[in-house]
Amino acid sequence: MSQLPEPPVTDLVSPYASPNSRKLHEAAERALDHYLLPAAIMATPYTPNALFMANPQADTEALLTNACGSLASASVMLGNFAGMLEGANRHTLLGIAQVVMLGELAVNKALDLVVPTE
């Protein structure tokens, strides 16, 4: 009966074993980030335009009611648009719709907690 030879023992080599391999790895990471990361991550932060502002005299209940209606409308629009898409784009849009619905739920809860002003 013959025995199978033992496989050779090899040391695991880290990609950081030498300075050149570290540089190569860092260059590869930068290239992957450049091509695979969405550009939105590098976008500048949103700053609201002062041209359109909420009425400073509006009370909390009115603002929350308006926000709730806007979020409900956005949720319906996103759902309708998602129905026209397939694959990853559909999943992305449905994820956005879910975030909008969560915002709507939060606004509704805040609206429930507001004491009506009369």
DRENPA-3360 file (N, C-alpha, C; in nm, 2 decimals, always signed):
BEGIN
1 = MSQLPEPP = +0.08/-0.12/+0.00/+0.00/+0.00/+0.00/+0.09/+0.12/+0.00 ~ +0.06/+0.21/-0.10/+0.15/+0.33/-0.10/+0.08/+0.45/-0.03 ~ +0.17/+0.53/+0.03/+0.12/+0.64/+0.10/+0.13/+0.77/+0.01 ~ +0.03/+0.85/+0.03/+0.03/+0.98/-0.05/+0.14/+1.07/+0.01 ~ +0.21/+1.14/-0.07/+0.31/+1.23/-0.01/+0.24/+1.35/+0.06 ~ +0.31/+1.39/+0.17/+0.26/+1.51/+0.24/+0.27/+1.63/+0.15 ~ +0.17/+1.72/+0.16/+0.19/+1.85/+0.08/+0.30/+1.93/+0.14 ~ +0.36/+2.01/+0.06/+0.47/+2.09/+0.11/+0.42/+2.20/+0.21;
9 = VTDLVSPY = +0.49/+2.22/+0.31/+0.45/+2.33/+0.41/+0.50/+2.46/+0.35 ~ +0.40/+2.55/+0.34/+0.43/+2.68/+0.29/+0.38/+2.79/+0.39 ~ +0.46/+2.89/+0.40/+0.43/+3.00/+0.49/+0.32/+3.09/+0.42 ~ +0.22/+3.13/+0.50/+0.13/+3.22/+0.45/+0.19/+3.36/+0.43 ~ +0.18/+3.42/+0.32/+0.24/+3.54/+0.29/+0.14/+3.65/+0.30 ~ +0.17/+3.75/+0.38/+0.08/+3.87/+0.39/+0.10/+3.96/+0.27 ~ +0.00/+4.03/+0.23/+0.02/+4.13/+0.12/+0.10/+4.24/+0.17 ~ +0.13/+4.25/+0.30/+0.21/+4.36/+0.35/+0.35/+4.31/+0.39;
17 = ASPNSRKL = +0.40/+4.20/+0.33/+0.53/+4.14/+0.36/+0.64/+4.23/+0.33 ~ +0.63/+4.31/+0.22/+0.74/+4.40/+0.18/+0.68/+4.54/+0.15 ~ +0.76/+4.64/+0.16/+0.71/+4.78/+0.13/+0.65/+4.79/-0.01 ~ +0.70/+4.71/-0.11/+0.65/+4.72/-0.24/+0.51/+4.66/-0.25 ~ +0.49/+4.55/-0.17/+0.35/+4.49/-0.17/+0.25/+4.58/-0.11 ~ +0.29/+4.65/+0.00/+0.20/+4.74/+0.07/+0.16/+4.85/-0.03 ~ +0.26/+4.91/-0.10/+0.23/+5.01/-0.20/+0.13/+4.96/-0.31 ~ +0.16/+4.84/-0.36/+0.07/+4.78/-0.46/-0.07/+4.76/-0.40;
25 = HEAAERAL = -0.08/+4.71/-0.28/-0.21/+4.69/-0.22/-0.28/+4.82/-0.21 ~ -0.22/+4.92/-0.16/-0.28/+5.06/-0.14/-0.32/+5.11/-0.28 ~ -0.24/+5.09/-0.38/-0.28/+5.14/-0.51/-0.40/+5.07/-0.56 ~ -0.41/+4.94/-0.54/-0.52/+4.86/-0.58/-0.65/+4.90/-0.50 ~ -0.64/+4.93/-0.37/-0.75/+4.98/-0.30/-0.80/+5.11/-0.35 ~ -0.71/+5.20/-0.38/-0.75/+5.33/-0.44/-0.83/+5.31/-0.57 ~ -0.77/+5.22/-0.66/-0.84/+5.20/-0.79/-0.98/+5.14/-0.77 ~ -0.99/+5.04/-0.68/-1.12/+4.98/-0.65/-1.22/+5.09/-0.60;
33 = DHYLLPAA = -1.17/+5.17/-0.50/-1.26/+5.27/-0.44/-1.30/+5.37/-0.55 ~ -1.21/+5.41/-0.64/-1.24/+5.50/-0.75/-1.35/+5.45/-0.84 ~ -1.35/+5.32/-0.87/-1.44/+5.27/-0.97/-1.57/+5.21/-0.90 ~ -1.56/+5.17/-0.77/-1.67/+5.10/-0.72/-1.75/+5.18/-0.61 ~ -1.69/+5.28/-0.55/-1.76/+5.36/-0.46/-1.85/+5.46/-0.53 ~ -1.98/+5.48/-0.48/-2.06/+5.58/-0.55/-2.01/+5.72/-0.53 ~ -2.03/+5.80/-0.63/-1.98/+5.94/-0.63/-2.05/+6.02/-0.52 ~ -2.17/+5.98/-0.48/-2.25/+6.06/-0.38/-2.18/+6.06/-0.25;
41 = IMATPYTP = -2.09/+5.96/-0.22/-2.02/+5.97/-0.09/-1.93/+6.08/-0.08 ~ -1.88/+6.12/-0.20/-1.78/+6.24/-0.20/-1.85/+6.37/-0.23 ~ -1.98/+6.37/-0.23/-2.06/+6.49/-0.26/-2.05/+6.59/-0.14 ~ -2.07/+6.71/-0.17/-2.07/+6.82/-0.06/-2.20/+6.81/+0.02 ~ -2.19/+6.84/+0.14/-2.31/+6.84/+0.23/-2.42/+6.93/+0.17 ~ -2.55/+6.88/+0.20/-2.66/+6.96/+0.15/-2.68/+7.09/+0.24 ~ -2.70/+7.20/+0.18/-2.73/+7.32/+0.25/-2.86/+7.37/+0.19 ~ -2.96/+7.39/+0.28/-3.09/+7.44/+0.23/-3.08/+7.58/+0.16;
49 = NALFMANP = -3.16/+7.60/+0.06/-3.17/+7.73/+0.00/-3.27/+7.82/+0.07 ~ -3.22/+7.93/+0.11/-3.31/+8.03/+0.18/-3.42/+8.08/+0.10 ~ -3.43/+8.05/-0.03/-3.54/+8.10/-0.11/-3.67/+8.04/-0.07 ~ -3.67/+7.92/-0.03/-3.79/+7.85/+0.01/-3.77/+7.81/+0.16 ~ -3.86/+7.87/+0.24/-3.85/+7.85/+0.39/-3.99/+7.82/+0.44 ~ -3.99/+7.75/+0.55/-4.12/+7.73/+0.62/-4.16/+7.86/+0.69 ~ -4.29/+7.88/+0.70/-4.34/+8.00/+0.76/-4.30/+8.01/+0.90 ~ -4.22/+8.11/+0.94/-4.18/+8.12/+1.08/-4.29/+8.13/+1.18;
57 = QADTEALL = -4.41/+8.17/+1.14/-4.52/+8.18/+1.23/-4.60/+8.05/+1.24 ~ -4.57/+7.95/+1.16/-4.64/+7.82/+1.16/-4.62/+7.75/+1.29 ~ -4.72/+7.69/+1.35/-4.71/+7.62/+1.47/-4.66/+7.48/+1.45 ~ -4.62/+7.41/+1.55/-4.56/+7.27/+1.54/-4.66/+7.18/+1.47 ~ -4.78/+7.18/+1.51/-4.88/+7.09/+1.46/-4.90/+7.11/+1.31 ~ -4.90/+7.23/+1.26/-4.92/+7.26/+1.12/-4.80/+7.21/+1.04 ~ -4.68/+7.23/+1.10/-4.55/+7.19/+1.03/-4.55/+7.03/+1.02 ~ -4.58/+6.97/+1.13/-4.58/+6.82/+1.13/-4.69/+6.76/+1.04;
65 = TNACGSLA = -4.80/+6.83/+1.04/-4.91/+6.78/+0.95/-4.87/+6.79/+0.80 ~ -4.80/+6.90/+0.77/-4.76/+6.92/+0.63/-4.65/+6.82/+0.60 ~ -4.55/+6.80/+0.69/-4.44/+6.71/+0.67/-4.50/+6.56/+0.65 ~ -4.60/+6.53/+0.73/-4.66/+6.40/+0.72/-4.72/+6.38/+0.58 ~ -4.79/+6.48/+0.53/-4.85/+6.47/+0.40/-4.75/+6.46/+0.29 ~ -4.64/+6.54/+0.30/-4.53/+6.54/+0.20/-4.47/+6.40/+0.20 ~ -4.44/+6.34/+0.32/-4.38/+6.21/+0.32/-4.47/+6.10/+0.27 ~ -4.60/+6.11/+0.29/-4.69/+6.01/+0.24/-4.70/+6.02/+0.09;
73 = SASVMLGN = -4.69/+6.14/+0.03/-4.69/+6.16/-0.11/-4.56/+6.10/-0.17 ~ -4.45/+6.13/-0.11/-4.32/+6.08/-0.16/-4.32/+5.93/-0.15 ~ -4.38/+5.87/-0.05/-4.38/+5.72/-0.04/-4.46/+5.66/-0.15 ~ -4.57/+5.72/-0.19/-4.66/+5.67/-0.30/-4.58/+5.69/-0.43 ~ -4.52/+5.80/-0.45/-4.44/+5.83/-0.58/-4.33/+5.73/-0.59 ~ -4.26/+5.70/-0.48/-4.15/+5.61/-0.49/-4.20/+5.47/-0.52 ~ -4.31/+5.43/-0.46/-4.36/+5.30/-0.48/-4.41/+5.28/-0.62 ~ -4.47/+5.38/-0.68/-4.51/+5.38/-0.82/-4.39/+5.37/-0.91;
81 = FAGMLEGA = -4.29/+5.45/-0.89/-4.17/+5.45/-0.97/-4.10/+5.31/-0.96 ~ -4.09/+5.26/-0.84/-4.02/+5.13/-0.82/-4.09/+5.02/-0.90 ~ -4.22/+5.03/-0.92/-4.30/+4.93/-0.99/-4.26/+4.93/-1.14 ~ -4.19/+5.03/-1.19/-4.14/+5.04/-1.33/-4.00/+4.99/-1.34 ~ -3.93/+4.96/-1.23/-3.79/+4.92/-1.24/-3.77/+4.77/-1.21 ~ -3.65/+4.72/-1.24/-3.62/+4.58/-1.20/-3.48/+4.58/-1.14 ~ -3.45/+4.47/-1.07/-3.32/+4.45/-1.02/-3.27/+4.54/-0.91 ~ -3.14/+4.57/-0.92/-3.08/+4.65/-0.82/-3.14/+4.79/-0.80;
89 = NRHTLLGI = -3.18/+4.85/-0.92/-3.24/+4.99/-0.91/-3.37/+4.98/-0.84 ~ -3.45/+4.88/-0.86/-3.58/+4.86/-0.79/-3.56/+4.85/-0.64 ~ -3.46/+4.76/-0.60/-3.43/+4.74/-0.46/-3.38/+4.87/-0.40 ~ -3.30/+4.95/-0.47/-3.25/+5.08/-0.41/-3.37/+5.17/-0.39 ~ -3.46/+5.18/-0.49/-3.57/+5.27/-0.47/-3.67/+5.22/-0.36 ~ -3.69/+5.09/-0.35/-3.77/+5.04/-0.24/-3.71/+5.07/-0.10 ~ -3.57/+5.07/-0.10/-3.50/+5.10/+0.03/-3.52/+5.25/+0.06 ~ -3.52/+5.33/-0.04/-3.54/+5.48/-0.01/-3.69/+5.50/+0.03;
97 = AQVVMLGE = -3.78/+5.43/-0.03/-3.92/+5.43/+0.01/-3.94/+5.39/+0.15 ~ -3.87/+5.29/+0.19/-3.88/+5.24/+0.33/-3.83/+5.35/+0.43 ~ -3.72/+5.42/+0.39/-3.67/+5.53/+0.48/-3.77/+5.64/+0.49 ~ -3.83/+5.67/+0.38/-3.94/+5.78/+0.38/-4.05/+5.73/+0.47 ~ -4.09/+5.61/+0.46/-4.20/+5.56/+0.54/-4.17/+5.56/+0.69 ~ -4.04/+5.53/+0.72/-4.00/+5.54/+0.86/-4.00/+5.69/+0.91 ~ -3.97/+5.78/+0.82/-3.98/+5.92/+0.85/-4.12/+5.96/+0.88 ~ -4.21/+5.91/+0.79/-4.35/+5.94/+0.81/-4.41/+5.89/+0.94;
105 = LAVNKALD = -4.36/+5.77/+0.98/-4.41/+5.71/+1.11/-4.36/+5.80/+1.22 ~ -4.23/+5.85/+1.21/-4.18/+5.93/+1.32/-4.26/+6.06/+1.33 ~ -4.29/+6.12/+1.21/-4.36/+6.25/+1.21/-4.50/+6.22/+1.27 ~ -4.56/+6.11/+1.23/-4.70/+6.08/+1.29/-4.69/+6.07/+1.44 ~ -4.59/+6.00/+1.49/-4.58/+5.99/+1.63/-4.56/+6.12/+1.70 ~ -4.47/+6.20/+1.64/-4.45/+6.34/+1.70/-4.59/+6.42/+1.69 ~ -4.66/+6.40/+1.59/-4.79/+6.47/+1.57/-4.89/+6.42/+1.68 ~ -4.88/+6.29/+1.71/-4.97/+6.24/+1.82/-4.93/+6.30/+1.96;
113 = LVVPTE = -4.81/+6.34/+1.97/-4.76/+6.39/+2.10/-4.78/+6.55/+2.12 ~ -4.81/+6.61/+2.00/-4.83/+6.76/+2.01/-4.97/+6.79/+2.07 ~ -4.96/+6.88/+2.17/-5.09/+6.93/+2.23/-5.15/+7.03/+2.14 ~ -5.27/+7.01/+2.09/-5.33/+7.11/+2.00/-5.34/+7.25/+2.07 ~ -5.31/+7.35/+1.99/-5.32/+7.49/+2.04/-5.45/+7.55/+1.99 ~ -5.53/+7.58/+2.09/-5.66/+7.65/+2.05/-5.68/+7.76/+2.14;
% end
